[in-house]
Amino acid sequence: MSADATDRAEDLALIRQAAIAAGALALSEREAGLKIWSKSGGSPVTSADMAVDRVLRETLLNARPDYGWLSEETADSAERLSRRRIFVVDPIDGTVAYMKGKPWWCVPIAVVEDGVPVAAVIHAPALDETYEAVAGQGARLNGRPITASDADALDDAAMLADARLMEGPLWPEPWPPMRFEKRNAIAYRMALVAAGAFDAAVALTPKWDWDVAAGALIAAEAGAKVSDHRGEPWRFNRPDPRQASLVCAAPALHPLIVARCATIPLAP
């Protein structure tokens, strides 16, 4: 095994253990009672988000002091741009589901190296599901290999997307009938596409790196295709830690979705 492969395997073991511990902490924090407030944009944040963030930052950076850090709940710093490897973390993705006692929330953690995810975990504590991947080694759910679906037609595709948007007047050509469902956590949506439980996840608004970095690797290693809605690949650890939009889909569906999105402008 090469030195890089050894590093990535060790990083995966580290972030897997950290994500599982973070999920347990989030469950215990909710049981004890949450403090809830709103961020400047209006989205909710809880005392558990902050507690998990603190523990993950301490655990991961103590183990890898030369890595950078990007988290939804930590003030961003340009210092990460000088690091070859960084941790990209969302302490609790799907906070609304978490607050309401629904199971569709998760702890996604990725190691990004030179702008590309190379190790990733998405742990969904309430569902006892742990998705993981290392670059070039496939993706797994609870230790078992997973593969994206073989769907090759949009008609009747299982979609994680906003039905009102997809069925609305935005599109020059109406979409065929598809089956829509919702899941709060963006990372978890991508994990479900990776596992073949859904055929695609689509969102036309910008997504933060911490929402999608782990899912990008896990989905790609499962054979899915991931890009913005114009088909452009993602790059991470840039000064603006956002991706333009999200298309995560079975390999045969991805070009069909991107082709229909070609006339939709990028969000400002």
C-alpha positions as CSV (number, residue, x, y, z in Angstrom):
1,M,0.0,0.0,0.0
2,S,1.4,3.4,-0.9
3,A,2.0,6.1,1.6
4,D,-1.0,8.1,0.4
5,A,-3.2,5.1,0.5
6,T,-2.1,4.4,4.1
7,D,-2.7,8.0,5.1
8,R,-6.2,7.9,3.6
9,A,-7.0,4.6,5.3
10,E,-5.9,6.0,8.6
11,D,-7.9,9.2,8.0
12,L,-11.0,7.1,7.2
13,A,-10.6,5.2,10.5
14,L,-10.2,8.5,12.4
15,I,-13.2,10.3,10.8
16,R,-15.4,7.2,11.1
17,Q,-14.8,7.0,14.8
18,A,-15.2,10.7,15.2
19,A,-18.5,10.7,13.3
20,I,-20.0,7.9,15.3
21,A,-19.0,9.6,18.6
22,A,-20.4,12.9,17.3
23,G,-23.7,11.1,16.5
24,A,-23.9,9.7,20.0
25,L,-23.2,13.1,21.5
26,A,-26.0,14.7,19.4
27,L,-28.5,12.1,20.6
28,S,-27.6,12.7,24.2
29,E,-27.7,16.5,23.8
30,R,-31.2,16.2,22.4
31,E,-32.3,14.0,25.2
32,A,-31.0,16.5,27.7
33,G,-32.8,19.4,26.1
34,L,-31.7,21.7,23.4
35,K,-31.2,25.5,23.2
36,I,-32.3,26.7,19.8
37,W,-31.7,30.1,18.1
38,S,-31.6,31.4,14.5
39,K,-28.6,32.2,12.4
40,S,-28.4,35.5,10.5
41,G,-30.0,33.8,7.4
42,G,-32.9,32.5,9.5
43,S,-31.9,28.8,9.6
44,P,-32.0,27.2,13.1
45,V,-28.9,26.1,15.1
46,T,-28.9,24.3,18.3
47,S,-26.7,23.9,21.3
48,A,-25.9,20.4,20.1
49,D,-24.6,21.7,16.7
50,M,-22.1,23.8,18.7
51,A,-21.2,21.0,21.1
52,V,-20.6,18.5,18.3
53,D,-18.5,21.1,16.4
54,R,-16.3,21.7,19.4
55,V,-15.7,18.0,20.1
56,L,-15.0,17.2,16.4
57,R,-12.6,20.1,16.0
58,E,-10.7,19.1,19.1
59,T,-10.6,15.4,18.2
60,L,-9.7,15.8,14.6
61,L,-7.2,18.6,14.8
62,N,-5.4,17.1,17.8
63,A,-4.9,13.9,15.7
64,R,-3.9,15.9,12.6
65,P,-2.6,19.3,13.6
66,D,-1.2,20.0,10.1
67,Y,-4.7,19.7,8.5
68,G,-6.9,22.7,7.9
69,W,-10.5,23.1,9.1
70,L,-13.8,24.1,7.5
71,S,-17.1,23.6,9.4
72,E,-20.6,25.1,9.2
73,E,-20.4,26.1,12.9
74,T,-16.9,27.5,13.0
75,A,-16.0,31.0,11.7
76,D,-14.1,30.5,8.4
77,S,-10.5,31.4,8.2
78,A,-8.3,31.9,5.1
79,E,-5.6,29.8,6.9
80,R,-7.2,26.6,5.5
81,L,-6.3,27.7,2.0
82,S,-2.6,27.2,2.8
83,R,-3.1,23.6,3.9
84,R,-2.8,20.6,1.5
85,R,-5.4,18.6,3.5
86,I,-8.4,19.9,5.4
87,F,-11.3,18.4,7.3
88,V,-14.7,19.5,6.0
89,V,-17.4,19.0,8.6
90,D,-21.1,19.6,9.2
91,P,-21.7,18.8,12.9
92,I,-25.3,18.1,12.2
93,D,-26.6,18.1,8.7
94,G,-30.4,18.2,8.7
95,T,-30.8,20.2,11.9
96,V,-34.6,20.7,11.4
97,A,-35.1,16.9,11.2
98,Y,-32.9,16.4,14.2
99,M,-34.8,19.0,16.3
100,K,-38.2,17.3,15.3
101,G,-37.0,13.8,16.2
102,K,-37.1,12.6,12.6
103,P,-34.3,10.2,11.6
104,W,-33.0,12.0,8.4
105,W,-30.0,13.8,9.8
106,C,-26.4,12.9,9.8
107,V,-22.8,13.8,10.6
108,P,-20.8,14.2,7.3
109,I,-17.0,14.5,7.5
110,A,-14.6,14.6,4.6
111,V,-10.8,14.9,4.2
112,V,-10.1,17.1,1.2
113,E,-6.6,16.9,-0.4
114,D,-5.5,19.4,-3.0
115,G,-9.2,20.4,-3.6
116,V,-10.5,16.8,-3.9
117,P,-12.2,14.6,-1.3
118,V,-10.1,11.5,-0.6
119,A,-11.8,10.0,2.5
120,A,-15.4,10.5,3.7
121,V,-18.0,9.4,6.2
122,I,-21.7,10.1,6.5
123,H,-23.1,8.7,9.7
124,A,-26.9,8.7,10.3
125,P,-27.2,7.9,14.0
126,A,-31.0,7.5,14.2
127,L,-30.9,5.0,11.3
128,D,-27.7,3.2,12.4
129,E,-26.3,3.8,8.9
130,T,-22.6,4.7,8.2
131,Y,-21.6,5.4,4.7
132,E,-17.9,5.7,3.9
133,A,-15.4,5.8,1.1
134,V,-11.7,6.3,0.3
135,A,-10.7,7.5,-3.2
136,G,-10.3,4.6,-5.5
137,Q,-11.6,2.0,-3.2
138,G,-15.4,2.0,-3.6
139,A,-18.1,3.0,-1.2
140,R,-19.7,1.1,1.7
141,L,-22.7,1.2,3.9
142,N,-22.1,-0.5,7.3
143,G,-19.1,-2.3,5.8
144,R,-20.9,-3.6,2.7
145,P,-20.2,-2.3,-0.8
146,I,-22.9,-0.1,-2.4
147,T,-23.6,0.9,-6.0
148,A,-25.6,3.6,-7.6
149,S,-28.8,2.5,-9.4
150,D,-28.8,1.4,-13.0
151,A,-31.8,3.6,-13.9
152,D,-31.4,4.9,-17.5
153,A,-34.7,6.8,-18.0
154,L,-36.1,9.8,-16.3
155,D,-39.7,8.4,-16.5
156,D,-40.6,7.1,-13.1
157,A,-37.2,7.9,-11.6
158,A,-37.0,8.1,-7.8
159,M,-35.9,11.7,-7.2
160,L,-34.8,13.6,-4.1
161,A,-35.8,17.1,-5.3
162,D,-38.4,19.8,-4.9
163,A,-41.4,18.5,-6.8
164,R,-42.8,22.1,-7.0
165,L,-39.7,23.2,-8.8
166,M,-39.3,20.2,-11.1
167,E,-43.0,20.3,-12.1
168,G,-43.1,24.1,-12.3
169,P,-43.0,26.5,-15.3
170,L,-39.2,27.0,-15.3
171,W,-38.4,24.3,-17.8
172,P,-38.6,24.6,-21.7
173,E,-39.5,21.0,-21.8
174,P,-41.6,19.5,-19.0
175,W,-40.1,16.6,-17.1
176,P,-41.7,13.2,-17.4
177,P,-43.6,11.8,-14.4
178,M,-41.1,11.1,-11.6
179,R,-41.4,9.9,-8.0
180,F,-40.4,12.7,-5.5
181,E,-39.4,12.4,-1.9
182,K,-37.7,14.7,0.6
183,R,-34.9,14.2,3.0
184,N,-33.7,17.1,5.1
185,A,-29.9,16.5,5.1
186,I,-28.2,17.1,1.8
187,A,-25.3,14.8,2.6
188,Y,-27.8,12.0,3.4
189,R,-29.6,12.5,0.1
190,M,-26.3,12.0,-1.7
191,A,-25.6,8.9,0.4
192,L,-29.0,7.5,-0.6
193,V,-28.2,8.0,-4.3
194,A,-24.9,6.3,-3.7
195,A,-26.6,3.3,-2.2
196,G,-29.1,3.0,-5.1
197,A,-32.1,3.8,-2.9
198,F,-32.9,6.8,-5.1
199,D,-31.9,7.5,-8.7
200,A,-30.9,11.2,-8.3
201,A,-30.8,14.2,-6.0
202,V,-31.1,17.6,-7.6
203,A,-30.9,21.2,-6.2
204,L,-30.4,24.3,-8.3
205,T,-29.3,26.6,-5.4
206,P,-25.7,26.8,-4.1
207,K,-24.6,24.2,-1.6
208,W,-21.9,24.7,1.0
209,D,-18.8,22.5,0.9
210,W,-19.7,21.0,4.3
211,D,-23.0,19.8,2.9
212,V,-21.6,18.0,-0.1
213,A,-17.9,17.2,0.2
214,A,-18.4,13.8,1.9
215,G,-21.3,12.9,-0.3
216,A,-19.4,13.8,-3.4
217,L,-16.8,11.1,-2.7
218,I,-19.1,8.5,-1.5
219,A,-21.5,8.9,-4.5
220,A,-18.6,8.9,-7.0
221,E,-17.0,5.8,-5.5
222,A,-20.4,4.1,-5.7
223,G,-20.5,4.9,-9.5
224,A,-22.8,7.9,-9.4
225,K,-22.0,11.2,-11.2
226,V,-21.8,14.4,-9.3
227,S,-21.6,18.0,-10.6
228,D,-23.4,21.3,-10.7
229,H,-26.5,21.5,-12.9
230,R,-24.4,22.6,-15.9
231,G,-22.3,19.5,-15.6
232,E,-19.2,21.3,-14.3
233,P,-17.2,19.3,-11.7
234,W,-16.7,20.5,-8.2
235,R,-13.5,21.8,-6.6
236,F,-13.2,22.2,-2.8
237,N,-11.2,24.3,-0.4
238,R,-11.6,27.5,-2.5
239,P,-11.9,31.0,-0.9
240,D,-15.7,30.8,-1.4
241,P,-16.7,27.4,0.1
242,R,-19.7,26.8,-2.1
243,Q,-20.7,24.8,-5.1
244,A,-23.1,26.3,-7.7
245,S,-25.7,23.6,-7.5
246,L,-26.2,19.9,-7.1
247,V,-26.9,17.0,-9.5
248,C,-26.0,13.7,-8.0
249,A,-27.4,10.9,-10.1
250,A,-27.1,7.4,-11.4
251,P,-24.5,7.4,-14.2
252,A,-27.0,7.0,-17.1
253,L,-29.4,9.6,-15.7
254,H,-26.8,12.3,-14.9
255,P,-26.4,13.5,-18.6
256,L,-30.1,13.4,-19.1
257,I,-30.7,15.7,-16.1
258,V,-27.8,18.1,-17.1
259,A,-29.1,18.4,-20.6
260,R,-32.5,19.6,-19.3
261,C,-30.8,22.0,-17.0
262,A,-28.7,23.7,-19.7
263,T,-30.9,26.8,-20.0
264,I,-31.2,27.4,-16.3
265,P,-28.8,30.2,-15.2
266,L,-26.4,29.8,-12.3
267,A,-27.7,31.4,-9.1
268,P,-25.8,34.6,-8.1
